[in-house]
């Protein structure tokens, strides 16, 4: 569903962020991390994307990166 709207355009940074949250809901941490990283590239002012990425890093035991 989200695949059609997640082009590299800042307008869609929020959609990419929500896609990451969907992946988290399915416990697909690797794809969630990719989405949060992309959301940050598209809009570095979205604090939720940083929180999501930190949660992914914490899951992978990268506590230094999660802080």
FENCORCOR-V892472 format. One record per pair of residues at least 6 apart in sequence whose ideal C-beta (glycine too) atoms are under 8 Angstrom apart, sorted by the first residue. I is the first residue (numbers start at 0). J is the second residue. Records with the same first field share a line. If there is no record, write none. Layout:
I: J / J
//
This chain:
1: 14 / 15 / 17 / 18 / 21
4: 11 / 14
5: 11 / 14 / 15 / 18 / 37
7: 41
8: 41
9: 41 / 42
11: 41
12: 38 / 41 / 42 / 45 / 48
13: 38 / 42 / 45
15: 34 / 37 / 38 / 41
16: 34 / 35 / 38 / 45 / 47 / 48 / 51
18: 34
19: 30 / 31 / 32 / 33 / 34 / 35 / 38 / 48 / 51
20: 31 / 51
22: 28 / 30 / 31 / 34
23: 31 / 51 / 54 / 55
28: 55 / 58 / 59
31: 51 / 55
32: 52 / 55 / 56 / 59
34: 51
35: 48 / 49 / 51 / 52 / 55
36: 52
38: 45 / 48 / 51
39: 45 / 48 / 49 / 52
42: 48
53: 64 / 65 / 66
54: 65
56: 62 / 64 / 65
57: 65
//
